[in-house]
Amino acid sequence: MTSLSQPSKEGIHRIQDILLHESVRSEAVNPDDLSFQRAYLPVLGYISSRWVLRSTLRRNINALYGLLHHSFEDVDRTLQSCIGSCMDKKSFSDSSASVSGLRVFCTVTKCLFEYATHFKNAVSQHACFSDLVTKLVEWSEVWALGVCSSPPQFNDPIADWSPDSKTIAIDRMKKSVDALYEVVARAEGSTLRPTPRKAEALEPGSENQILVDKLNMTYDGPGIHHTGGTPRHDNDDEEVARIQVVPTHGELTASEDPYLPANIPGARHHLPGDSMERLVDIQFRLLREELIAPIRASLLQVLDDFQKPPSSKTQLSTLLEKGGGLYRTQSGSDSVMFSMYTGVKFKNIDCDLKWGLAVDLEFDTPHGLARNPSAAKRAAYWESVGRKRLMQGGLIGLLWVSASQEVKFYIGAITSFPDDLRKSAVASPDTLALKVSFFDSEAEVRILNALHQRRPDEEGTKILIEAPIMFESIRPFLESLQSPERPPPSIPFARYLTHPDSGDLSNVEIDPPAYATPRFEFKLGCLFDSDQPVNLTLRPHDALSVENARDALKAHSRLDPSQADAMVNVLTSEVSLIQGPPGTGKSFTGVELLRVLISSGVRPVLLIAFTNHALDNIVTHVLQKGITKKIIRLGARSNDPTVSQYTLENILKTKPPSQADKAARQARQKVRNLQGSFTQLMSTVIAETADESQYQEYLQLHLPDHFNALYTPPSWIQQVFDQSKGWNKVAGHGYKSDGLLDFWRNGEDLKFITPPPVNEEGYLDEGTQATRARRSGRRFDALSVDGSEEEEDEDGALTEPEEEDWLARMADFFARHELEIPTIPVSARDLRRLHKDSNVWDMSLDERERISEHWNTCIRELAWDDQKEEFNHLKNRHAEARKTLAQVVDRSLMERLFNMGLPMSQLDVQRRMRPEIANLVRDKLYPALKDHELVQSPPKIRGMARDVFFLDHRHAEESGGDDSASKTNAQGKYTRTGDIVVLCAYLGQLAKVRKLLSNEVATVIDERDAVQLINHEDNDEAAEILVDSAEQVQVSKRILLRTVDNFQGEEGTIVILSLVRNSGDNPKAGRKIGFLKSTNRVNVALSRAREGLYILGNSEDLLASKSEMWSNVIDQLKRNDQIGPALPLSCSRHPNNVVPVSKPGQISIHAPDGQAAALRIATRD
């Protein structure tokens, strides 16, 4: 679009040439013929493409449609001729291109529709318009009937589509044609419409095929495969290797949605379905979208606010007034929330050992706890939220709107350490300091210019937008997928991992592990609990050995039968899947698998987990069971003290330095030396005043007479200067006169001959004496005849400073130089005259200031080119040195492979939940789940008449007040941390529950939940939680408070699950229950408890939501009398005495303090 606005207008002329071509044919006959399918149709597609229609260059859009308007008779003639010809021959393809009528009708219809809406008089001005549209209606219906008939009457690619796909595609096309026809009908004042002919009804296909067909119809490829053959933006490419990992400004502000390929077999893609290149392409694009989606959504929200009238009240204007904060907006079901920081100022550019160039930024501290008057509390706040906000490696964007309203967005990574942020918070309550390494070199150059020019009033508005993304955790994976050092064909397991068009892996034969040679055998004796050693082996290539091992493991090992099957399947397959319901021992099986691998000498083993917590959990099991201590924990984010000693960083500390370490030290020293050179360069760039050596060089070259005059002053000035050298002004006044240039520029010679003021009586005022003495230092030494010092009073003023005495002494001083007392110059000549007069010592103080400032400007400008060159030189050398130093999406892979038929082992015996709890997930999700004998007879929950119960209440979720706190009581038997767990569905609820419980018990909040709260609106409250997380309390008064998402893989003796969602007494049909709609999350929530599960919520809301999962659960609870409006309490000594409790405070009445120290658990609904 931009090229269309160029003065040459070459783009417009080329489009015009195509539209007006005299010989456009559907099948070229002569050399001068222009192909309708390959040239004419793409131009119409371009004119009506989203890329054009969403462009902000409205003038160019109008120019395109104006071209169509003025050429319409020719366009009509071409369309009628070419489409009519294709209809006659029953095909829209030509000899070299396969084209569908669907594409032709959709493209032409959309182009005409957009033209008619851009030019309201199009129909009335062109008599042929309505006739063309009528023909399109007839042609499209004939074509639709033809491709849907059996056999097809048209030779068209769509004829091979599934019936459902054809139906959906034709319906969409007909809607476009109908919309165009209505435009014509309205323009002509007519509602006449030819009787439509319906396409033949077709049998629907499979559910998966329907999804694939829908995706194929809306497919719009990347780069040159995009509609019109033009990429969406400057970073849209068909090859992922050419895509910049960091999004560009054009990409983030593009009007079109990004290209996101479907991660399912059969979906359309520009690369072959069974190729590893396609898999890498999909994984790269989807993973990268996770990285950039939050920052893109944040930027577009801010830009939308910027484009609104200045008088509009927007979140942006509010936050600019407040000095930054949390930006929150809701658009339908989508919400955008991010942190925004204002008042951005550039302070310097440094070199960082890891990141390269890093910009020192200063910006406004957000309001709230971050601006607490107490430096200690500010430090504590940032120490807590720093785990989630402004964290090192986090992604941050600089939105820079110039004074001319030019908008530019630069992305960078935060390089500051958390302690740096904390220190800046301590230093000032109003501003924070941060280091950011920007990925776009344009940002570095622009910031360098800003530092050099020092014109903040012309720098415009600068805002920092923080994305809640740990960029450094994703970047290496993306770069690895792009790496030419490991091309996609070299990635192993391609025949399992790629996307075959059939989408079926059920018949794929899985080979044994590559390391398992024919003679290799696994040692399985370690899987038996026996006093005598068990000699059992498994040879993966020996079927008899495999079956013998399977039978022996099932019969005598500590594995249950399903675990034994899974173990054997894993050991005999190079790719294996294990799935199991909650409590079936997935972690246990994984640890035992590691035991077998290590006992059999299979190493190294790479263990990958979804979270740091999960990884530390399994490593802890390996260590506790004594399987091995030869472990290296990669990554530094381990909160387990036992595991942290196995981190790579800590292990290296215990090793003696190697030759590689010495080489690394040398490389590191080289980097640091370059950093020193860079620091020195930047000090000259940001210095407001050039140093004296630069002045000397400039004056010698450009103003030699001025140089000679300045550095050969009159003898009396030389004497005053010599006797004043080394004397500083009083601390706090800032000036130290070390050189002759400063002496001249500050007018020290003029101050020497300036008479001191006198009081009304004719004597020097004592205050003035002291002030002058402090200002001049020891300058009066020059007035001493014998070199002796004058006596001073206590204030430092000269004694007896009568004016006559001063004049006499001055006269005597200048007489020794054969001079009269000079007159103080007060002239105000312009720069031109000052440059002609080289007698710099005769210039007034004002003239000296102006000419020296002019010289300073010239010096900095002359040095600027060299400084920029040196800047780039050092930057490149630093990057090379760092390189040398460095050298010494929603559908999981497991789910996709399983859905494609790859065999999966399933664990079916659970050892966690009492059967009544397991039943809640068994009936709907795991019908084959069995209960191990260990959980068949669990103890009853003391103080409760039911071990599983749903407190069904109608307190609306926003009712607030004390009535919103529902409390229950668990007897003092449950005294260990983790015996009682309160699970919350939402982060916001977690903070509120903690408040309600603060006077009852001490809550223990997991760090994962606490840091995620920083992204919640209760930001300050979350920070307080983190700061206070280390309270010292009795164990008997501690409960765990967690969100469901962050309690996955863990368990508790008693779980209290608060469902939050509660509309009160009148639930509506189709009630939205948000989080609770997810079957996976409900599964986690219901399967964490070992002995007791208590759910608080509104059953009518859950039923009204039409959730099959909750309908099944509530029905089961009703059958077992485990649901009601009041909690059934009972004494363990009198179990038949049941007391219903439904209101706050009743527990204390019926069970004051319990039999021991009662725990009072509160949840907010």
N, C-alpha and C positions, 0 to 999 in steps of 0.2 A: 504494500500500500504506500509505503514511504517513497518508493521509486516513482510512483505515479505523480507525485507532486514536484518532481525535479523540473527545472526550467526547460529541459529538452523535451519533456513529455513523451519520451520514447515508449514507455509502457502503454500509455493511452493509445498512441498511434499503432502499435502492434496489435492491440486488441481490436481496434477499429478496422485494421486491414483484414483480420480474420472474419469479423462480422459482415464486412462488405465484399468478401471474396465472391467473384462472379461464378465460380464453378466449385460448389461444395457437393460432394456425392457420398452416399452410403457405401458405394463400392467404386473405388477410383478406376477410371478408364484411361484418362490421358495424364501425361506427366504434370500438367498444371492443375489437376484436380486436387482439392483439399478434402481430407478425410473427415467425414462428419463425426465418426466415433472417436477418432484419435486426436482431433484438433478443435473442431467446432464445439462439440459437447463439453470437453474440459473447460473451455472458456466460459460457457454458460454456468458450469459448476463453480468455477472460481468466483464469478460475479455474485452468485447467491450463497457462497460458503459462509460459515460462521466466522471464519477469520476476517472476512471483509465486513460482514454485517455488524460484528462486535467491535470493529476498529473505532478508535477515538478520532480518526481523521475523517470527520464527516464530509468535508469538502471533496475528498477523493471518492468517497462512496457516491456522492451525488454526481460526480463527474462520470463514474462508470455507468450509472443508470441513465444519465443524460445521454451518453453515447448510444445506449440501447434505444432510448426514446427517439432519437433522430435517425436511427437506422432501422426502425421497427419493420417497415414494409419489406426490406431486404431480409430481415430475420424471419418474418412470417413466411416469405416465399421459400427460404431454405428449409425451415422446419416442416412445412407442408410437403415439400418435395421429398426430403430424405426420410421422414417418418413414414409417409405414405408408401415409399418404395420398400422400406423394411417390412411393413405390414403385408405388402403384396407377396414378398418372397418368404414370409413367415419366419424371419430371423433378423435380429438387430446386430449380428456379428458381421465383420468383414473378413477378408482373406487372412488378415494378420492379427486380429484381436477378437476375443470372445466377449461380447457385450450383452447384457441382459436388458430386456424391455423395462424391467423394474428401474434400473438406473436411468434410462432415457426419460421415462415418464416422471420420475421423482425430480430429476434435475431440471427438466424443462418447466414442469409445474411450479417448482419453487422459484425459479428465476422469473417467470411471468407474474407470480403472486407478489414477489418483492418489488418488481417494476411497477405493478399496478398500485401498490401501497405507497411507493415513493412519489409517483406521478398520478395524482388523483384524476387527471383528465386523460389518462392513457386510453381508456376504453372508448370514450367519446371522440377523441381525436383520431383514433385509428379504427376505421370501419372494419378492418380485417381481424381485429383483436377477438371479438366475440365469436367469429366463425372459427378461428384457430382453437379457441377453448372448447367449443362444441365438438370439433374434430378430435381433440385430445380425450374428451370424455368417451366418445364412441370407440376410438382406437384402444384406449386403456381397458375397456370392458371386453372388447373382442379378444385382446391379448390375454386378459385374465382367464377367460373361458378356455382359450386355447391351451395355456400352460397347465390348467387344472384337469383337462380332459384325459381320458385314458384310451388309447395312447395320446401323448401330447401332440397338439396341432402346431405348436411352435418349436423351432429349434432354439431353445433358450436355456441358459445355465440353471435357471430357477426350476425348470421342469424336473430336475433330479433331487430337489429338496424334499424334505418330509412334508406330508400333507399339512401338518400344523404350521410349519414354517411358511409354506406358501399362503396359507390363510391369513396369518398375521401380517405378512409382508404386503399382501394385496389390500388388506383392510387399511393399513397405514397409507398406502399409495392413494386409495380411493378417498380417504379423508383429505389428503392434500388437493386432489382434483376437485372434490366438492367445495373446499374452501375457495379455490380459484374461481369456480363457477359462480359461487355466491357473490363474489366481488363483481363479476361481470353482470350478473342478474340485477344486483342493486344499482349498478351504474346505468343500466338500461331500463330500470323501473319495472323489471319483469321477474316473475317467480316460476316461469315455465322451466321444466326440467324433463329431459327424456327419461323414459322408464328404464330404470337400471336393470342390468342382467346380472344375476348372482352367480358367483363362481360355484363350482360343484363342491358339495360338502365332503369333507374328508375325515377319515378316522384319526383321532389324536394319537400322537406317539408317546413314548415313554417320558416320564417326568424329567429325566436328565437330558434327553434329546431336545425337549421343549426349551429347557434352559439354554442349551448350546445354540439352538436355532435363534433364540432371542438375542443372544450375545453376538452371533454372526451378523444379524441384521443391523445391529447398532455399531458394528465394528468400524473403527476409524484409526488406521495404523499410525505408526510413528514416522517422523521425518518425511522422506519423499513419498511414503505410503499414505500420508495424510490426504484428506480431501483436497483436490486441486493440485496435488503434487508439491505443495509448499509446506514446510515445517510450521508448527504452531508458534514457535519462538526460537530464539537463538541457541537454545540448548535442547532442542527436540531433534533426536537423531535416531536412525534405524539401527545403528550399532552402539551398544552400550559402552564399548571401549572409548568412543569419542564423546561421551556425555560427561560433563564436569560433575563431579560428586557434589560440590557446593553449588546450589542453585544460583542462577544469574538474576539480575534485576528484571530483565525481560521475561524470564520464566515465571518469576513470582507475581508479576503484574499482568500476565497473559490473560486474555478474556476467555480463552477456551480451556476446558477441563484437560488435565494431563492424560496421557496415554497410559492406561493401566491394564495390562493383559490379564485375561482370566487364568487362574491357576487350576484348570480342569482339562482333562483330555477332550479332544474334539473341538475345543473352542478355536476360533480362527486366530491365526498368528502369521506373521510374515516370515517365520522360520519353520523348517520342517518339524513335524510333531514328535518324531522319535530322536531328535538331535539334542545333544547336551547343550549346544548353543542356545536352543530355545529355552531350556530350563534355566540356564544362567541369565538369560535376558529377563525372564519372568521374575526370578528371585531378586535380581538387581533392581528392577523397576519398582517392585512392591516394597522391598526393604527401604529403598531410597524415599519412597513416598511417605513412609512412617517418619522419616527424618525431616522432610520439608513441609509436610502438610500443616503442622501447627504454626510454623513461622509464616507460611503463606496466608493462612486464614487470619492470623493476627495483623499482618501488613494490610491486607485488603480491607479489614475493618477500619483501621486507622486512615487509610487513603480515602475511604468512603466518607469519613467524618471531615477530612480535609476539603473535600469537594463541595461540601454543603455551604450555604451562605454563612458569612462570619457571624451573623446574628443568631444562628441556630444553636440551641443548647444540645451539645453532644457529649458523649462520654469523654472524647478527646479534649474538648474545651474544659470540661470539669476537672480532668486530671492535670491539664496544664496549669490551671488555677491552683490546684492543691499541691503541685510539685511532684506529680507522679503517683503511682499506686497500681491497684489491680483493675484491669479493664475486663468487664464482664458484659456479655450480650447474649441474648437468646433469639434464635431465628427458627421458629417451628420446633422441631425436636433436636436441632443442633445447637450447641452452645460453644462459645468461644471465650476463653479466659486466659489472660496472660498479664505479665508484669510490665509496666511502662515506667521509664525513668526520664526525667526532664532536666533542663539546664545543663546539657552536656558541654564540656569544655575540653579542649585538647591541651595537654601540658607538655608532652615530650614523646619521642619515639625511641624505644630501647631495642637492644638485641637480646633475645632469649635463647638459652642453650637448646631448649626443646622445640620452641615454636617459631623461631626466626624473629622477624620484626614484630614488636608489640607496642601498641599505642597506649600511653598513659592518659586515662580519661578521668575527669572529675564531673560529678553530676549531683543533683539534688537527692537528699535522703528522703525516702517516702515517709509520710506522716504515720503516727502511731507509736508503737514501742520502739521503733528504730530511731525516733527522735527524743527518747527519754532524756531528761536533764542529767541523769546519772550516767557517767561514762562506763561504769561497771555493768550497768543494766543494758546499755547499748551493745557492749561487747558480748554479753551473754546472749542477747537476741540474735546477733549475727552468727555467733558460734553455733546456735541451734538451727536457724533457718538456712545457714550456709550449706547444710547437707542437701538442700534442694534448690536454693536460690543463689544465683551468681556463683555457681560452683565451677571449679576449675575444669575445663574441658566442655563446659556447657555452651550451647549455641546462643548467640546474641546478635541482633541486627541494629544497625545505625540508620535511621531514617533522617536524611538530610534534605531539607527544603530550603533552597537558596532564596535570597531576597527577590529574585525574579520569578519565584514560584516553580523553579525546576526541581523535580523530585527525583531523588536517587536513594537506593537502598543498598547498603553494604552489609554482608554477613561476616561474622568473625567468631572465633572461639575465645573464651575467657582463659587467660593464662595466669592470673593472680592466684596465689595460694590463699586458702581460707584465712590464715593468720594475717595476711596483708589487708584483707577486707576488714577484719576485726580491728586492726590497728588504726585504719582510717576512720572507722566509726568512733573509736576512742578519741581521736584527735579533734573531731568536730561533730556536733549533733546535726549540722545542716547539710554537709556534703560527704560523699563517699568517693573513694579512689579505686580505680580498677585498671587492669591491663588487658587489652584485647588485641589478638592477632587477626587482622582482616585478611580474607582470602583473595580479595580483588586488589591487584597492585594499583589500580586507579584510586582506591581509597587511601593508600599510603602516600601517593603523590599529592593528592588533594589536601590531605592533612598536613603534609610537609609544607605545602604552599601556605596553608592557613597559619602554621607556626611561624613561617618566615615573614609573612605580611603583617601579622598582628593587627588585623582589623576585625575585631569581634562583631562590630555592628553590621558588617557586610556578610557575615557567615550564615545568616538565616537561622531557621529553627532546626534544632538537632534533638532527636529523641532516640532513646535506646529501647528496643523491644526484645524481651527475653522469651525464648521458646523453652518449654519444659522438656528439653531433649538433651541427653548426654551425647553430644556429637562424637566425642572420641571413642565411645563404645560401639558406634556403628560404622564410622569411617573406615577402619581397617578391613571390615568385611566387604564393603563396597569396592574398595581399591583392590582387594584380592580377587573379586569377581571380574574386575577389569584387567587384571595383570596379564601381560603377554608371556610372562614366565611360566604360567600354568594355563595353557589354552584349554577351552572346554573339553575337547576330545580326550584330554589326559586325565580328566576327573573320573575316579573309579565308580563302579556300580551303575553305569549309565543305563543298562537294560532294565534296571528296576526303577530308577529315579526319573527318567524322562517321561514325556507325555505321548504315549502311542495313541494314534487316532482312534483305535478301538476302545481305549480306556480300560483294557482288561489285562490283568496280570495273573489271573487265577490259574492259567495253564503254563506259566513260566516255571521252568525247573530251576530251583535255587541250588547253586553249587555250595560245597563245603567251604569253610574259610580257606583263603589262599595259603595261610601258614600251615594248614593241616595237610602235610604230605601223606602218601599212602601208609607210611609206617608210623606216623605221629599218633600219639594216644594221650587223651586227657586222664589225669589221675583224679578219681572221684572219691577216694577214701576219706578225704577231708569233710565229706558231707554226712558222715555217720557219727552218732554219739555212741561210741563203743569203747569198752575198756581195752579191747584187743584191736590192733591195726586192721583195717579193712583194705584189701587189695582189689579194688575195682577200677577198671580202665574202660575207656571208650575210644574206639577208632572210628572217626567220622566216615571213612570210606568203606567200612565193613558193616553191612546191614545187620548181621547176626550180633556183632558187638554192640551195635546201637540198641537193638531190642533187648538184649540181656541187661544192658546198663539201665534202660528205662524201667524194666520190671524190678530190678534190684533197688533202684531209688524209690520207687513207689512203695515197695514192701518194707524197707528197713531204714531208709534215711530220715533225716529230720525234715525233709520236704514233704508236703502233702502231694497227692497224686497230680493235681493240676500244676503245682510248682515243679514237680519232677518232669512232667511233659514239657513245660516251658524251658527248663534247663537243658534237656536233651535237644530240643529244637534249636536253641540258640547255639549250642556247641557244634551242631552239624550243619549250620547255615551261615553263609557270609553276610546275609541281611536278615534280621529277625525283628519281629514285633511282639511285644508282650503287653496285654491289656488286662486290667483287673479292677473290679469294683472297690470301693473304699474298704480298707481293713483286710484285704486278701493277701497282704505281704509282698507288695511290689518292691518296696525298699529292701526287705529281707531277702527276696530272691536276687536282687541286684548285688547285694553284698556277698551272698553265697556264690554267685557267678564270678565275682572278682576273686574269691578264695580259690576257686577251681583254676581260673586262668593263671594266677600267680603260682599256685602249686605245680602247675604243668609247665612252667617256664615261658608262658606267653607274655611277652613284654616288648615295648612299652604299651601300656593301656591308657588311652585318653578318655577321661570321664568328663562329660559335659552335662550341666544341669541348667534349668531355666532361670534359677535365681541363685544368688550367693548363699542364701540360707539353706536351700536344698542341697547345694554342693557341700557345704560345711557339714550338714547332717549326715550324709553318707560317708564322708571322709572320717568323721568322728566314729561311726560304726566300725569302719575298717580298722582304725587304731585301737578301739576298745576290744575288738575281737582278736587282736594280735595278728591280723592277716599279713601286714607288712608295715614297715616304717619308711620304706623307700618311696616317699611321696613328695612331689613338688606341687605346691598350690600356686597356680598362676593367678595373677591379679592380687591387689593389695587390700581389697574390700572384704576382709574376713573379720567378723566380730567375735569369733570363737578363739579364746586364748590358746587352746590346745592346737587348733589347726593353724593359727597364725605363725607358729614357729616353723611351719613347713612351707611358708611362702618363699618364692624364689629369692626375693630381696634379702630375707633373713638367712637363708641357706648360704648365699654368696658371701655374707659377712663372715662366715666361719671358715671360708676357704682361703688358702694362701694365694697371693697374687700370681697370675699366670703371665705369659708373654703377651697374651691378648690384652690383659689388664694394663700392661705397660704401654702398649700401643694406644689403648683407649685414653690413657692419661695424657699422652702426647697430643692426641687429636683434640682432647678436651681443652688442653692448654692453648692450642692454636685457635680454637673457637673463642676462648676467653680473651686472647690477645686482640682478635678482631673486634670483639665486643668493646674493648677499651678504646680502640680507634674510632669505632662508631659513636661511642659516648662523647669523645672529644669533638667529633664532627658536629653532633647534634647540639653541643653546648654553644658552638659558633652560630648555628642556624637559628636557635631560639633566643640568642643574646640580643637584647634590645640595643646595645651599644657595642660597636667594634672596639677591640683593644688598641692600645697605643701603637703597637707595631704595625697594625693594619692602616692606621692613620698615616704613619710615617711613609709606608710604601705608597699609599695613594697620593700624598702630597708631593713626594719626590717625583712621581711619574707625571702627575697632572698639573700641579701648582708648585713648581720648585721654588719660586720666589717666596711664597707663603711659608714653605717648609724652612727655608733659610732664615726668614725673619722670626719664625716661631722658636727655632732651636738656637738662635744667637740673640737672645734678648738683651736689652740695655743692662749695663753693669749693675745698677741699683736693683733691678728685678732679679738678676742672677743671684745677688747677695741675699735678698729676701728669700728667694726659693731655696738656696743652699742651707740657710739657717732654719728653714721651716721643714725640711725633709725629715720624715720619720715621725712627725707629731700627728697624732690622730685627733679627730673630733671626739667629743664625749660620747660614750656608748649610747646607742639609740638614735644618733643623728646620721649615722650611716656612711659618712664620707671619709675617705683616707686619701690624702694627696701624695701619691707616690711619684708622679711624673710631671714633666713640664707641661704636657698637653692638658692634664687635669687642672694644674695650677692656673693655666691661662683660661681654660673653658669656664672655670668657676669664679674667675675674676679675683683671685687672691691678691694680685698686685693692686687692684682697684680698692679692695678692702683695706689694704695697708695704708693708702693715702687718704682714706675717707675719715674726716674728722669725727671724733666721738661726740655724741649728743651731750648737751649740758642741761642742767636743771635751771629753774627760774632764777636762782641765786648766782648762776654762772659757773656752777660746779658740776662735774660729772655725777650723774645719778648712780648710786651704789649698785642698784639692780642692773642698770645698763652696763656698768663696768663689768660686773660678773658675767653678764650675758655675752658681752663683746670678748671678754677673756676666753670664755669657753668656745666661742665661735672661731677665734683667731689662733687659739693654741698659744705658742710661744713666739708669735711673729714680732713682738716688741723687742725681742733680743737684738734685732737689727738696729734699734735706736740707741742701744747702749754704747757709750763711747769707749769704755775700757773693757767691754765684754762681760762685765759683772751683771748679775741678774738683779732686776728690780724686786724690792720687797713687796709681797702681796698680802692682802688682808685675808681673813678666814674664808671669805667667799671666793677667793681667787682673783679679785679685782685689784688693779694697780692703785697704789696709795697716792694721794695728792694729785689727781689727774686734772689739774686746771688746764683750761684750753690754751692759755698763754704758754704754759710749760710744754704742752704737746707741740705747739707750733714751733717753739724754739728748738726743740729736739729734732723735729722733722727738718727744719731748715738746716740745722747742723749736719744731719744725715745726708741730705742731698748736696750740701756744699762739698762734702768729701768726694762726691761724684761730679762736682763742678756743674751742678744743675740747680734750677729753681724747682720748687715744689710743683709737680705736674698738676695740670687740671684734669679732673675726672671726666672722661668723655661721656656724652649723653646722646650722641647722634643715633639716627635710625635709618641708615642707608639700605637700599634693596640689595639682593644677592649679586646682581650684575655688577654694581659699583664696588661691592666688597671684594669680588674676585679680581677686580682691576687694581685695588689697593692692597699691596702685599704687607703693609705695616700692621700686622695683626695686633700688636700691643697697644695701638691707638684706637682699637675698636671698643665700643661700649659693651657692657655686659649683655644687653639685648642682642647686639649684632653678633657677639661671640656665640651666644646660644643658637641663633638662627643659622649661622654659617656652619657651625660644628654639626648641627642636626642635618643640614644638607649634605655635608661630607659623609656623615654616618649612613645616610640613605644611599648615597652613591656607592660607598664601599660595600654595603650589603648587597646591592643590586649587581655590582660587578662580580662579587664573589658567588652569587647565586648559581650561575651556570656550573661553575666548578664544584660547588657544594652538591648540586643535584647529581653530577657525574660521579662524584666520590660516593654519594649516598647509594647509587645503584651498584657501583663497583663493590663497595663493602657488603652490600646486601647479597650480591651474587656469591662473593667469596665466603660469606658466612653460611649461606645455604649449602654451598659445596662442602664446606668443612663439617657441617652438621651431617650431611649425607655420608661423608667418610666415617664419621663417628658412629653413625647408625649401622654401617655395614659390618666394623670390627664386631508372614502376613496373616490373617485370621485362620487360615486353614493350614494345619500342621502337616509336616511331611508324613508323619505316622498315619494321620487320618486319610490323607490322599492315597497312600499306598494300600491301606486296608480297603478303602472304597473301590480300588482298582482290582481287588481280589488277591493281593499278596497274602499268603498264609499268616495267621496271627495266633500266638498262644494266649490262652485266657486263664487267669487264676480265678477259681470259683469257690474258695473256702475262706471266709472272713473270720478274723480273730479279735475284732475290736468291739463290736456293738452287741448289746443284748438283743435277742431276736426281735423284740417289739420295735426297736429302733431300726434294725436292718430291714424289717418289713416295709418301712416307709419308702425305701428306694428299691427294694427287691421286686415288688409287684409290677412296677412300671418300667424299670430300667434293667434290672438284673434278675430275670426269673429263674436262672440256674444257680443263683448264689446260695451257698450252703453255709451253715453256722458250725464252727468248730466246737468241740466239746468244752473248750475253755470258756466259752461265752454262753453255754446253755443254762447255767444257774447262777447268774450274777446276784450280788447282794441287793436288797431293797434300799431305796433312798430314804434315809432316816428323816422323819418329820413330814414326809409326803405320803399321801394315800395312793398316788399314781407315780410310776417311774417315767412315764411318757404322758405329757398332757399339753393340750392347746388351750391357753386362756383366751377365750373368744370374747372380745369386748368391743364397744362402740365409741370409744373416746377418739375423736377426730385427731389426726396427726398434728394439726396446728393449734389445738385447743390451749396449750400452754398451761401455766400455773401449776400448783401443787398436785392437782388432779391428774396431771399427765405422768406422774411418777407411780409406777406399779411396783410394789415391793414383794419379795417372797423371802423365805427363811430357810437356811440349810444348817443343820445342826453342826456342832463343833467337831464332828468326826472328820470333816473335809477341811483340813488345815494346811495342806501343802499347796504351794503356788502351782496353779494349773489344775487343781482339783475342780475348781469352779471357773467357768469361762463364760463371759457375756459376749455374744457375737452380734455385731451390728451390720446392717445391710449397706449403710452409707457412711462416708467419712464425716459428713456434717453431724450425723447422729452420734458418732463416737465421741466427739467433743462435748456434746450436750449430756450424754450419759455420764461422762466423767464428772461433770459439774454436779449432777444429781447425786452421785455416789461419794463426793468429796468429804461429806460429813459422816459417812457411814464406814467406809473402808478405804484402803489405799488401792488404787488401780495400777496395774502394770500394763503399759501400752508398748507394743512392739515398735521398734524404730521405723519399720517400713510404713506402718500406719501413720506414725507421727510426722514423718517427713512428707508424706503425701498430703497431709492436712495443710501443709504450707500452700498448696495450690487451691485450697478451699477458701471461701470468703472469710472464715473466721481465722484469719492469718495470725493476728496477735495472740489469739487464744491458743492456737497450735504451737506457737513459739513458747508460750508459758508451759505448755505440756512438756515440751522438750527440755526446757530449762529445769523443770521440777521433776524430771523423770527418775532421779536417783534418790527419792525420799527414803528415809530409814524408818521402817515400820515392822511390826510383828508379822511373822509369816502367817499366823492365823487370821490376819486381817488383810490379806492380799488376794485379789482376784485378777484374772487375766481379762483384758478388754481388747477385743480384736475386731477387724472387719472380716467378712466372710472370705474375700479374695486373698487376704494375707494369712488365713489360717488353713489354707489348703495343704494337705500332707501332714497335719498335726491333729491332736486329739485332746480331749479333756474328760475327766470323770463325769462331771455334770456340765451340760451346756444349756445356757439360757439364750434363746434365739429371738431377737426382737425384729419383727417384720416391717415396722414403721408405717407402711401404707395403711391408712385408715380414713375412710370418707365419712365415718359416723354412722348414723342410723339409716341412711338412704343411698346405698351403693347403686350406681348406674350400670346398666348392661354395657358390656364392652369396656368396663373400668380398666384404665391403664395402671399396671403395677410395676412398670419399669424394670429394675434389677431382678425382681422376683419372677419375671417372665422367662428368664434364662434357665433352662433345664439343668445345664451344667452347674450353675451356681447354686440352685436349689439342692442338687445332689450333694454338693460340698457341705452346704449348711446343715442338712439333715443327717449327715453321716460322720460328724465329728465326735459325738458323745459315746462314751463307753457304757455308762450305767444309767444316766438320767438325762432326758431331753425335755425342756419346757419351752414352748413356743408361745409368743404373745403377738396377737394380731386380730384382724377382722376377717373371719372365714367367708362372709358374704362378699367382700371385695374380691377375694381370691377366686370364688366361684363365678362372680360376675365378669371376671377377666377372660373367661373361656379357656383357662389354662388346663390342659389335660393332666399335667403333673399334679397341680394342686387339687384338682377335682378328685383324683385318685387318693391322694394323701388324706384329705378331709373326710372322704367317704370311709376310709379305713379307720380313722380316728373315731368317727361316730359309731361304727360297728363295735368298737372295743371300749366304748364309754370313756374315751380319752380326750374329750373336748367339752368345754362348758364355760359359763360366764364367771366362774370363781375357782380359784386354786383349792384343791382338796388337801388340807393339812390333817395330819394324824400323828399321835404319839406312838413311838415305837413300842411302848409298854401296853398301850390300849389301842391297837390298830383299828378296832371297830368304831372308835370315837372319831368321826370325820368332821372337821370344821371347815366350811367354805369361806374363803377370803377373796374379796373382790375390790376392796378399797384400801387406799394408803392408810397406814396406822393400825390396821387390824392385826397384823402379825405381832406387833409389840403387845397387844392386849391378850392374845391367845397363847403366845409363846414368848414371854418376856425373858430375854437373854438365853432362851433355849436351855438345854441340859449342860451346855458349856458356853463358850463365847459365840453367840449366834452371829452369823454373817447376814447382813441385810443387803440384798442385791436389788438394784434399781435399774429399770430400763425405761427409756422414753419411747412412746408410741405415737 
